[in-house]
Amino acid sequence: MTRRPDQFALPLDWPRAADSGRFILSAANRDAFEHFRAWSLWPVKATVLVGPRRSGRTMLARAFVDRVGGRLFDDCELHEEEAIFHAWNAAQDSGRPLVLVRSDDGPWDIALPDLRTRIAVTPIARILPPDDELFEGLIALLFADRGLVVPPEVLRYLVQRVHRDYWTAERVVEAVDRFAIADRARLTVPTVRRALVDAGLIDARGAA
């Protein structure tokens, strides 16, 4: 079938969705973001997006497909391979892109030979573990969700002390908020230090 020409463009302020303000752009996800911005240059009208859970990968993918009328398979390894195969073919025919989201950056064990050959030529975009900028912004955002404004010195302390990944950011905010409420304490570095030690998120010996 004849491929339709690209008919969709992404505005410069993309992504824009109800929760687009939650997507914090940094070096950790900029390549993936730009990959979607340049989707008309993809060799096929499909892409695989790989990133850690809670990294905003589904948010980015959903904002994209909503904009261009594409199709999304989140946690694509859990879907029927034949369904993905037909969706991949339909994307080429319609020109409306397919996005396959994975959390595992390792090999994708595909049993269906026809799908395996198609995935082999499908570009891959990756969201990396958070850098300082993204990690700090994510923690500030999660505190803001709870109506809390975190002083800059507290943010710096958190970024320097805790293990840096997307799940840990959520655990840190939960632990600090609970501790502060229980002790009716302000968000200061000493308060945060005690909260993290109590939650086992940092070692008391290296908490200073």
N, CA, C and O of each residue as an XYZ file, in Angstrom:
832
protein
N       0.839     -1.195      0.000
C       0.000      0.000      0.000
C       0.873      1.244      0.000
O       2.003      1.218      0.489
N       0.344      2.337     -0.553
C       1.123      3.564     -0.654
C       1.158      4.270      0.692
O       0.127      4.453      1.339
N       2.349      4.662      1.103
C       2.473      5.371      2.370
C       1.992      6.801      2.218
O       2.345      7.480      1.254
N       1.195      7.257      3.158
C       0.746      8.632      3.146
C       1.867      9.548      3.574
O       2.682      9.155      4.408
N       1.945     10.759      3.038
C       2.968     11.693      3.464
C       2.733     12.134      4.897
O       1.610     12.071      5.397
N       3.799     12.582      5.561
C       3.656     13.103      6.913
C       2.748     14.331      6.886
O       2.967     15.254      6.101
N       1.738     14.338      7.738
C       0.793     15.437      7.737
C       0.742     16.165      9.070
O      -0.033     17.108      9.230
N       1.551     15.743     10.021
C       1.417     16.274     11.361
C       2.728     16.946     11.769
O       3.811     16.495     11.396
N       2.617     18.006     12.523
C       3.805     18.688     13.026
C       3.646     18.891     14.521
O       2.535     19.071     15.021
N       4.750     18.862     15.219
C       4.726     19.099     16.652
C       5.084     20.552     16.923
O       6.116     21.021     16.444
N       4.268     21.281     17.675
C       4.597     22.660     17.992
C       5.813     22.734     18.902
O       6.176     21.756     19.555
N       6.435     23.901     18.937
C       7.673     24.041     19.696
C       7.462     23.855     21.192
O       8.402     23.520     21.913
N       6.233     24.069     21.668
C       6.008     23.940     23.103
C       5.533     22.544     23.498
O       5.123     22.336     24.640
N       5.581     21.591     22.578
C       5.187     20.220     22.885
C       6.135     19.620     23.915
O       7.305     20.002     23.907
N       5.722     18.699     24.815
C       4.364     18.183     24.929
C       3.451     19.103     25.727
O       3.895     19.772     26.660
N       2.188     19.132     25.362
C       1.198     19.881     26.113
C       0.032     18.952     26.379
O      -0.640     18.504     25.450
N      -0.202     18.670     27.616
C      -1.313     17.817     28.031
C      -1.709     18.270     29.424
O      -1.111     19.192     29.979
N      -2.707     17.629     29.981
C      -3.182     18.054     31.288
C      -2.070     18.007     32.331
O      -2.047     18.819     33.256
N      -1.152     17.061     32.182
C      -0.076     16.925     33.167
C       1.285     17.217     32.554
O       2.300     16.740     33.062
N       1.329     17.995     31.468
C       2.601     18.218     30.778
C       3.604     18.951     31.653
O       4.812     18.814     31.463
N       3.114     19.728     32.609
C       4.032     20.433     33.493
C       4.842     19.499     34.361
O       5.804     19.926     34.999
N       4.472     18.231     34.396
C       5.197     17.255     35.198
C       6.382     16.671     34.437
O       7.192     15.946     35.016
N       6.491     16.976     33.154
C       7.614     16.450     32.384
C       8.765     17.453     32.471
O       8.711     18.538     31.891
N       9.798     17.067     33.202
C      10.939     17.951     33.444
C      12.035     17.595     32.446
O      12.573     16.489     32.475
N      12.355     18.513     31.584
C      13.325     18.253     30.528
C      14.740     18.483     31.039
O      15.035     19.525     31.624
N      15.615     17.504     30.817
C      17.020     17.635     31.214
C      17.851     16.756     30.286
O      17.330     16.153     29.348
N      19.140     16.696     30.561
C      20.026     15.869     29.736
C      19.629     14.398     29.774
O      19.936     13.647     28.848
N      18.948     13.985     30.839
C      18.575     12.574     30.983
C      17.495     12.144     29.996
O      17.410     10.966     29.648
N      16.676     13.078     29.545
C      15.584     12.700     28.641
C      15.519     13.560     27.377
O      14.610     13.397     26.563
N      16.473     14.467     27.213
C      16.412     15.392     26.077
C      16.525     14.662     24.734
O      15.833     15.015     23.779
N      17.387     13.653     24.655
C      17.530     12.926     23.385
C      16.218     12.250     23.000
O      15.826     12.265     21.833
N      15.539     11.656     23.983
C      14.252     11.018     23.707
C      13.221     12.053     23.272
O      12.463     11.830     22.328
N      13.201     13.175     23.962
C      12.273     14.254     23.617
C      12.515     14.732     22.185
O      11.568     14.879     21.412
N      13.768     14.972     21.834
C      14.086     15.446     20.487
C      13.806     14.380     19.432
O      13.469     14.694     18.290
N      13.948     13.126     19.826
C      13.624     12.032     18.903
C      12.157     12.116     18.462
O      11.846     11.919     17.288
N      11.273     12.405     19.398
C       9.865     12.539     19.044
C       9.600     13.829     18.281
O       8.728     13.874     17.413
N      10.342     14.865     18.601
C      10.185     16.108     17.850
C      10.515     15.906     16.374
O       9.920     16.543     15.505
N      11.465     15.016     16.096
C      11.936     14.795     14.719
C      11.353     13.519     14.131
O      12.018     12.841     13.348
N      10.129     13.183     14.493
C       9.577     11.889     14.095
C       9.401     11.742     12.590
O       9.349     10.618     12.091
N       9.309     12.840     11.859
C       9.173     12.726     10.401
C      10.433     12.154      9.769
O      10.410     11.740      8.610
N      11.538     12.127     10.519
C      12.799     11.592     10.009
C      13.011     10.137     10.389
O      14.014      9.540      9.997
N      12.093      9.556     11.140
C      12.250      8.144     11.501
C      12.285      7.285     10.236
O      11.560      7.565      9.281
N      13.113      6.255     10.220
C      13.158      5.387      9.028
C      11.883      4.591      8.818
O      11.570      4.203      7.692
N      11.142      4.345      9.895
C       9.820      3.712      9.823
C       8.913      4.477     10.773
O       9.386      5.188     11.659
N       7.619      4.329     10.585
C       6.673      5.067     11.427
C       6.384      4.294     12.714
O       5.241      3.959     13.026
N       7.451      4.031     13.437
C       7.346      3.356     14.728
C       8.627      3.642     15.489
O       9.668      3.922     14.894
N       8.542      3.570     16.799
C       9.738      3.705     17.618
C       9.535      2.940     18.919
O       8.408      2.707     19.356
N      10.656      2.555     19.527
C      10.641      1.915     20.839
C      11.198      2.927     21.837
O      12.287      3.464     21.632
N      10.471      3.186     22.899
C      10.924      4.090     23.958
C      11.241      3.273     25.191
O      10.380      2.572     25.724
N      12.475      3.365     25.641
C      12.942      2.597     26.794
C      13.303      3.562     27.918
O      13.952      4.580     27.678
N      12.890      3.251     29.124
C      13.256      4.096     30.261
C      12.841      3.453     31.564
O      11.957      2.597     31.581
N      13.470      3.857     32.658
C      13.097      3.309     33.968
C      11.648      3.650     34.305
O      11.102      4.644     33.827
N      11.050      2.824     35.123
C       9.701      3.123     35.597
C       9.717      4.417     36.396
O      10.679      4.727     37.098
N       8.618      5.168     36.269
C       8.421      6.453     36.931
C       9.280      7.560     36.326
O       9.426      8.627     36.921
N       9.850      7.312     35.148
C      10.740      8.293     34.519
C      10.008      9.256     33.600
O      10.633     10.145     33.023
N       8.701      9.100     33.451
C       7.939      9.952     32.555
C       7.863      9.413     31.141
O       7.409     10.111     30.234
N       8.303      8.177     30.941
C       8.328      7.625     29.576
C       6.921      7.487     29.006
O       6.688      7.840     27.850
N       5.974      6.978     29.805
C       4.610      6.840     29.309
C       3.972      8.207     29.083
O       3.226      8.389     28.121
N       4.255      9.163     29.952
C       3.732     10.517     29.780
C       4.208     11.121     28.464
O       3.423     11.707     27.719
N       5.495     10.973     28.188
C       6.058     11.503     26.950
C       5.436     10.816     25.740
O       5.041     11.473     24.777
N       5.353      9.497     25.796
C       4.791      8.745     24.671
C       3.326      9.083     24.454
O       2.888      9.248     23.316
N       2.567      9.186     25.537
C       1.137      9.460     25.396
C       0.897     10.871     24.860
O       0.014     11.079     24.028
N       1.682     11.840     25.334
C       1.532     13.201     24.820
C       1.799     13.229     23.320
O       1.125     13.935     22.570
N       2.793     12.450     22.893
C       3.135     12.400     21.469
C       2.012     11.778     20.642
O       1.558     12.376     19.667
N       1.564     10.591     21.021
C       0.550      9.920     20.201
C      -0.772     10.677     20.223
O      -1.514     10.650     19.242
N      -1.077     11.354     21.332
C      -2.289     12.164     21.370
C      -2.197     13.319     20.383
O      -3.192     13.692     19.762
N      -1.005     13.882     20.240
C      -0.805     14.996     19.323
C      -0.957     14.571     17.868
O      -1.580     15.279     17.077
N      -0.400     13.436     17.518
C      -0.305     13.085     16.099
C      -1.286     11.999     15.687
O      -1.295     11.579     14.530
N      -2.113     11.542     16.622
C      -3.070     10.496     16.278
C      -2.435      9.138     16.109
O      -2.906      8.316     15.322
N      -1.349      8.896     16.858
C      -0.660      7.618     16.768
C      -1.240      6.591     17.725
O      -2.343      6.753     18.247
N      -0.479      5.540     17.940
C      -0.928      4.452     18.805
C       0.187      4.077     19.774
O       1.366      4.091     19.418
N      -0.193      3.747     20.979
C       0.764      3.444     22.048
C       0.514      2.057     22.602
O      -0.621      1.673     22.884
N       1.621      1.297     22.756
C       1.601      0.034     23.494
C       2.530      0.218     24.691
O       3.750      0.137     24.552
N       1.952      0.465     25.867
C       2.752      0.607     27.074
C       3.085     -0.790     27.604
O       2.271     -1.708     27.503
N       4.303     -0.945     28.175
C       4.752     -2.281     28.596
C       4.518     -3.269     27.463
O       3.824     -4.272     27.624
N       5.107     -2.967     26.322
C       4.761     -3.688     25.092
C       5.062     -5.182     25.165
O       4.429     -5.971     24.463
N       6.021     -5.584     26.006
C       6.322     -7.012     26.102
C       5.139     -7.817     26.633
O       5.076     -9.031     26.440
N       4.195     -7.138     27.307
C       3.038     -7.832     27.881
C       1.894     -7.986     26.888
O       0.901     -8.648     27.187
N       2.022     -7.382     25.713
C       0.959     -7.451     24.717
C       1.191     -8.622     23.764
O       2.303     -9.135     23.640
N       0.126     -9.024     23.103
C       0.231    -10.091     22.111
C       1.120     -9.624     20.955
O       0.938     -8.530     20.421
N       2.070    -10.460     20.583
C       2.997    -10.087     19.517
C       2.280     -9.860     18.188
O       2.662     -8.978     17.419
N       1.257    -10.643     17.919
C       0.542    -10.479     16.660
C      -0.160     -9.129     16.598
O      -0.239     -8.512     15.536
N      -0.671     -8.670     17.744
C      -1.326     -7.365     17.782
C      -0.323     -6.251     17.489
O      -0.640     -5.301     16.774
N       0.879     -6.366     18.039
C       1.913     -5.369     17.770
C       2.347     -5.428     16.314
O       2.576     -4.394     15.687
N       2.461     -6.632     15.781
C       2.824     -6.815     14.375
C       1.839     -6.089     13.455
O       2.253     -5.363     12.551
N       0.551     -6.283     13.682
C      -0.454     -5.642     12.838
C      -0.454     -4.122     13.057
O      -0.655     -3.357     12.113
N      -0.227     -3.691     14.299
C      -0.179     -2.255     14.566
C       1.025     -1.613     13.877
O       0.935     -0.494     13.372
N       2.138     -2.320     13.861
C       3.347     -1.813     13.189
C       3.064     -1.638     11.690
O       3.397     -0.606     11.109
N       2.455     -2.639     11.080
C       2.132     -2.545      9.651
C       1.141     -1.416      9.383
O       1.285     -0.681      8.406
N       0.138     -1.276     10.246
C      -0.864     -0.232     10.058
C      -0.241      1.156     10.153
O      -0.657      2.080      9.454
N       0.757      1.298     11.020
C       1.419      2.593     11.153
C       2.134      2.980      9.858
O       2.149      4.150      9.474
N       2.717      2.000      9.199
C       3.403      2.301      7.932
C       2.394      2.704      6.854
O       2.656      3.601      6.053
N       1.263      2.045      6.843
C       0.250      2.328      5.829
C      -0.422      3.679      6.050
O      -0.703      4.403      5.095
N      -0.677      4.016      7.317
C      -1.440      5.230      7.623
C      -0.562      6.456      7.804
O      -1.025      7.587      7.655
N       0.723      6.227      8.129
C       1.596      7.344      8.454
C       1.439      7.841      9.874
O       2.106      8.793     10.278
N       0.563      7.206     10.635
C       0.364      7.594     12.038
C       1.219      6.679     12.912
O       1.007      5.466     12.925
N       2.180      7.240     13.639
C       3.241      6.433     14.244
C       2.785      5.562     15.414
O       1.808      5.847     16.107
N       3.536      4.502     15.590
C       3.356      3.555     16.686
C       4.503      3.739     17.674
O       5.666      3.827     17.279
N       4.166      3.797     18.968
C       5.186      3.894     20.018
C       5.064      2.685     20.926
O       3.991      2.399     21.457
N       6.167      1.982     21.099
C       6.238      0.809     21.961
C       7.108      1.171     23.164
O       8.289      1.483     23.008
N       6.533      1.128     24.346
C       7.238      1.541     25.563
C       7.701      0.324     26.330
O       6.932     -0.606     26.573
N       8.978      0.342     26.712
C       9.565     -0.743     27.495
C      10.281     -0.172     28.703
O      10.760      0.961     28.668
N      10.358     -0.960     29.781
C      11.143     -0.554     30.934
C      12.505     -1.235     30.943
O      13.424     -0.777     31.622
N      12.636     -2.307     30.208
C      13.863     -3.103     30.201
C      14.683     -2.751     28.964
O      14.206     -2.863     27.835
N      15.914     -2.327     29.191
C      16.779     -1.958     28.070
C      17.529     -3.162     27.508
O      18.345     -3.010     26.598
N      17.265     -4.350     28.036
C      17.922     -5.547     27.539
C      17.261     -6.076     26.285
O      16.337     -5.452     25.763
N      17.717     -7.213     25.794
C      17.126     -7.804     24.581
C      15.649     -8.107     24.780
O      15.228     -8.530     25.856
N      14.880     -7.887     23.741
C      13.449     -8.187     23.746
C      13.282     -9.541     23.069
O      13.518     -9.685     21.870
N      12.879    -10.509     23.842
C      12.753    -11.877     23.340
C      11.440    -12.008     22.576
O      10.393    -12.238     23.180
N      11.487    -11.864     21.253
C      10.297    -11.881     20.409
C      10.232    -13.222     19.687
O      11.172    -13.612     18.996
N       9.120    -13.915     19.852
C       8.983    -15.237     19.236
C       8.523    -15.151     17.784
O       8.911    -15.990     16.971
N       7.707    -14.162     17.442
C       7.135    -14.051     16.101
C       8.189    -13.520     15.129
O       8.608    -12.369     15.253
N       8.625    -14.334     14.167
C       9.713    -13.904     13.274
C       9.413    -12.613     12.525
O      10.294    -11.762     12.410
N       8.194    -12.440     12.009
C       7.866    -11.240     11.247
C       7.937     -9.986     12.115
O       8.354     -8.927     11.645
N       7.537    -10.101     13.365
C       7.654     -8.951     14.271
C       9.110     -8.688     14.611
O       9.537     -7.537     14.705
N       9.872     -9.761     14.795
C      11.281     -9.597     15.135
C      12.031     -8.819     14.059
O      12.866     -7.972     14.378
N      11.743     -9.096     12.794
C      12.429     -8.375     11.716
C      12.013     -6.907     11.689
O      12.823     -6.044     11.352
N      10.782     -6.618     12.035
C      10.322     -5.233     12.036
C      10.909     -4.439     13.201
O      11.298     -3.282     13.039
N      10.970     -5.059     14.355
C      11.556     -4.370     15.510
C      13.052     -4.115     15.278
O      13.603     -3.137     15.785
N      13.694     -4.983     14.525
C      15.120     -4.825     14.252
C      15.420     -3.536     13.494
O      16.524     -3.001     13.604
N      14.454     -3.028     12.725
C      14.681     -1.798     11.951
C      13.966     -0.600     12.592
O      13.923      0.481     12.005
N      13.416     -0.788     13.774
C      12.685      0.278     14.456
C      13.634      1.056     15.365
O      14.343      0.447     16.167
N      13.666      2.382     15.260
C      14.575      3.166     16.110
C      14.202      3.067     17.582
O      13.052      2.815     17.939
N      15.209      3.272     18.422
C      15.029      3.195     19.872
C      15.406      4.537     20.483
O      16.459      5.096     20.175
N      14.548      5.044     21.342
C      14.846      6.245     22.136
C      14.941      5.830     23.597
O      14.204      4.955     24.053
N      15.857      6.466     24.328
C      16.084      6.061     25.720
C      15.993      7.252     26.669
O      16.524      8.331     26.406
N      15.301      7.016     27.778
C      15.355      7.937     28.906
C      16.327      7.352     29.915
O      16.209      6.188     30.299
N      17.278      8.152     30.340
C      18.346      7.688     31.221
C      17.982      7.927     32.686
O      17.013      8.629     32.975
N      18.751      7.350     33.610
C      18.554      7.682     35.025
C      18.689      9.184     35.235
O      19.376      9.850     34.460
N      18.051      9.731     36.262
C      18.020     11.187     36.427
C      19.385     11.785     36.739
O      20.152     11.239     37.532
N      19.675     12.914     36.103
C      20.851     13.690     36.462
C      20.481     14.623     37.621
O      19.344     14.607     38.092
N      21.441     15.436     38.080
C      21.176     16.319     39.219
C      19.991     17.231     38.959
O      19.120     17.384     39.815
N      19.956     17.840     37.772
C      18.903     18.798     37.447
C      17.525     18.150     37.489
O      16.591     18.692     38.080
N      17.407     17.001     36.864
C      16.111     16.315     36.821
C      15.722     15.794     38.194
O      14.563     15.906     38.594
N      16.675     15.225     38.919
C      16.377     14.663     40.231
C      15.908     15.752     41.186
O      14.943     15.563     41.927
N      16.585     16.878     41.166
C      16.199     17.996     42.031
C      14.814     18.520     41.641
O      13.971     18.771     42.503
N      14.589     18.681     40.338
C      13.291     19.166     39.890
C      12.167     18.209     40.215
O      11.064     18.638     40.556
N      12.434     16.908     40.114
C      11.414     15.913     40.423
C      11.053     15.929     41.902
O       9.878     15.857     42.259
N      12.059     16.022     42.757
C      11.787     16.072     44.192
C      10.972     17.320     44.533
O      10.014     17.251     45.303
N      11.357     18.462     43.954
C      10.609     19.701     44.204
C       9.163     19.559     43.739
O       8.244     20.027     44.411
N       8.961     18.916     42.596
C       7.610     18.718     42.073
C       6.785     17.817     42.982
O       5.611     18.092     43.234
N       7.390     16.752     43.471
C       6.666     15.823     44.342
C       6.323     16.471     45.679
O       5.256     16.212     46.236
N       7.210     17.305     46.195
C       6.874     18.051     47.407
C       5.742     19.040     47.118
O       4.837     19.202     47.935
N       5.792     19.695     45.965
C       4.745     20.653     45.611
C       3.386     19.971     45.526
O       2.365     20.577     45.851
N       3.369     18.700     45.085
C       2.116     17.945     45.058
C       1.483     17.856     46.442
O       0.266     17.733     46.575
N       2.317     17.920     47.455
C       1.834     17.836     48.838
C       1.676     19.214     49.467
O       1.452     19.333     50.672
N       1.794     20.251     48.646
C       1.632     21.615     49.138
C       2.831     22.129     49.898
O       2.705     23.041     50.714
N       4.006     21.549     49.639
C       5.215     21.925     50.374
C       6.244     22.577     49.451
O       6.503     22.097     48.348
N       6.810     23.655     49.915
C       7.902     24.320     49.212
C       9.193     23.978     49.940
O       9.302     24.187     51.148
N      10.172     23.453     49.210
C      11.401     22.971     49.825
C      12.497     24.021     49.656
O      12.759     24.461     48.537
N      13.138     24.426     50.749
C      14.231     25.389     50.641
C      15.370     24.835     49.771
O      15.593     23.625     49.737
N      16.081     25.714     49.076
C      17.162     25.263     48.185
C      18.217     24.412     48.888
O      18.723     23.451     48.310
N      18.549     24.759     50.128
C      19.583     24.001     50.827
C      19.117     22.567     51.121
O      19.931     21.644     51.162
N      17.822     22.389     51.323
C      17.280     21.048     51.547
C      17.335     20.241     50.255
O      17.695     19.064     50.273
N      16.982     20.865     49.142
C      17.073     20.171     47.855
C      18.506     19.743     47.570
O      18.745     18.617     47.134
N      19.445     20.627     47.811
C      20.853     20.278     47.570
C      21.278     19.109     48.450
O      21.972     18.200     47.994
N      20.860     19.136     49.705
C      21.215     18.049     50.618
C      20.663     16.720     50.115
O      21.370     15.712     50.103
N      19.392     16.721     49.697
C      18.774     15.496     49.220
C      19.485     14.948     47.993
O      19.777     13.754     47.926
N      19.762     15.800     47.035
C      20.400     15.353     45.795
C      21.785     14.773     46.070
O      22.214     13.834     45.400
N      22.477     15.333     47.051
C      23.839     14.882     47.344
C      23.884     13.625     48.199
O      24.903     12.935     48.221
N      22.790     13.310     48.909
C      22.862     12.242     49.902
C      22.176     10.936     49.493
O      22.654      9.858     49.846
N      21.080     11.013     48.764
C      20.301      9.795     48.534
C      20.659      9.172     47.186
O      21.182      9.833     46.288
N      20.363      7.890     47.079
C      20.537      7.196     45.812
C      19.636      7.841     44.770
O      18.474      8.145     45.040
N      20.184      8.046     43.573
C      19.471      8.826     42.568
C      18.780      7.915     41.562
O      19.408      7.404     40.634
N      17.481      7.719     41.760
C      16.651      7.097     40.732
C      15.227      7.593     40.923
O      14.923      8.252     41.918
N      14.360      7.280     39.979
C      13.020      7.854     39.986
C      12.179      7.342     41.143
O      11.418      8.098     41.748
N      12.317      6.054     41.451
C      11.560      5.504     42.568
C      12.015      6.107     43.889
O      11.194      6.394     44.760
N      13.321      6.298     44.039
C      13.840      6.838     45.293
C      13.317      8.245     45.541
O      13.045      8.612     46.684
N      13.175      9.030     44.488
C      12.628     10.385     44.653
C      11.267     10.326     45.339
O      10.991     11.120     46.238
N      10.428      9.405     44.927
C       9.105      9.282     45.538
C       9.200      8.805     46.981
O       8.473      9.294     47.846
N      10.093      7.850     47.247
C      10.251      7.348     48.612
C      10.780      8.438     49.541
O      10.365      8.532     50.696
N      11.693      9.256     49.034
C      12.268     10.335     49.844
C      11.189     11.331     50.257
O      11.089     11.701     51.426
N      10.393     11.754     49.300
C       9.358     12.748     49.591
C       8.327     12.186     50.565
O       7.890     12.880     51.483
N       7.945     10.935     50.362
C       6.993     10.294     51.274
C       7.559     10.232     52.689
O       6.859     10.545     53.651
N       8.824      9.830     52.820
C       9.437      9.683     54.146
C       9.574     11.026     54.846
O       9.276     11.138     56.035
N      10.018     12.035     54.130
C      10.214     13.351     54.735
C       8.878     13.960     55.142
O       8.754     14.533     56.225
N       7.889     13.835     54.280
C       6.574     14.405     54.589
C       5.972     13.753     55.827
O       5.449     14.443     56.702
N       6.043     12.435     55.905
C       5.495     11.737     57.076
C       6.213     12.154     58.354
O       5.581     12.399     59.382
N       7.531     12.232     58.280
C       8.314     12.596     59.464
C       7.981     14.016     59.907
O       7.789     14.274     61.096
N       7.914     14.935     58.945
C       7.646     16.332     59.278
C       6.258     16.498     59.887
O       6.077     17.279     60.820
N       5.281     15.766     59.362
C       3.924     15.849     59.915
C       3.899     15.296     61.338
O       3.299     15.893     62.233
N       4.548     14.162     61.538
C       4.539     13.531     62.867
C       5.202     14.418     63.908
O       4.740     14.499     65.047
N       6.286     15.084     63.520
C       7.031     15.929     64.465
C       6.627     17.395     64.390
O       7.160     18.227     65.125
N       5.691     17.712     63.509
C       5.287     19.097     63.279
C       6.515     19.977     63.046
O       6.658     21.064     63.606
N       7.382     19.454     62.199
C       8.670     20.117     61.962
C       8.682     20.802     60.609
O       8.014     20.368     59.670
N       9.455     21.882     60.524
C       9.660     22.546     59.247
C      10.655     21.735     58.414
O      11.405     20.917     58.947
N      10.649     21.974     57.101
C      11.561     21.254     56.211
C      12.927     21.926     56.240
O      13.242     22.779     55.410
N      13.720     21.519     57.210
C      15.091     21.983     57.324
C      16.023     20.810     57.061
O      15.581     19.662     57.022
N      17.298     21.090     56.882
C      18.255     20.013     56.658
C      18.281     19.032     57.834
O      18.267     17.825     57.596
N      18.319     19.491     59.097
C      18.286     18.518     60.206
C      17.029     17.650     60.202
O      17.106     16.449     60.460
N      15.887     18.243     59.914
C      14.650     17.458     59.862
C      14.724     16.404     58.772
O      14.369     15.247     58.992
N      15.183     16.803     57.606
C      15.284     15.882     56.478
C      16.294     14.785     56.777
O      16.073     13.623     56.435
N      17.395     15.148     57.410
C      18.418     14.157     57.756
C      17.827     13.085     58.659
O      18.035     11.895     58.426
N      17.095     13.496     59.684
C      16.500     12.519     60.614
C      15.466     11.652     59.896
O      15.380     10.449     60.140
N      14.688     12.269     59.014
C      13.662     11.516     58.285
C      14.286     10.446     57.406
O      13.791      9.320     57.351
N      15.366     10.787     56.722
C      16.009      9.834     55.815
C      16.688      8.706     56.577
O      16.665      7.555     56.142
N      17.289      9.033     57.707
C      17.923      7.997     58.528
C      16.853      7.051     59.068
O      17.015      5.832     59.004
N      15.772      7.599     59.594
C      14.692      6.769     60.137
C      14.098      5.849     59.074
O      13.707      4.721     59.373
N      14.031      6.326     57.844
C      13.448      5.538     56.760
C      14.447      4.583     56.131
O      14.089      3.813     55.240
N      15.693      4.622     56.582
C      16.719      3.744     56.023
C      17.184      4.151     54.638
O      17.752      3.339     53.907
N      16.944      5.411     54.269
C      17.327      5.872     52.928
C      18.750      6.394     52.893
O      19.342      6.493     51.818
N      19.308      6.727     54.043
C      20.722      7.041     54.152
C      21.255      6.417     55.434
O      20.501      6.120     56.360
N      22.557      6.226     55.468
C      23.224      5.673     56.647
C      23.487      6.810     57.627
O      23.975      7.869     57.232
N      23.172      6.600     58.880
C      23.378      7.638     59.897
C      24.829      8.095     59.949
O      25.102      9.249     60.277
N      25.761      7.206     59.630
C      27.194      7.567     59.716
C      27.587      8.564     58.636
O      28.530      9.336     58.805
N      26.843      8.542     57.506
C      27.195      9.465     56.427
C      26.150     10.537     56.207
O      26.056     11.120     55.127
N      25.356     10.792     57.252
C      24.229     11.692     57.071
C      24.574     13.167     57.234
O      23.802     14.030     56.816
N      25.700     13.461     57.822
C      26.027     14.856     58.113
C      26.241     15.655     56.839
O      26.525     16.851     56.901
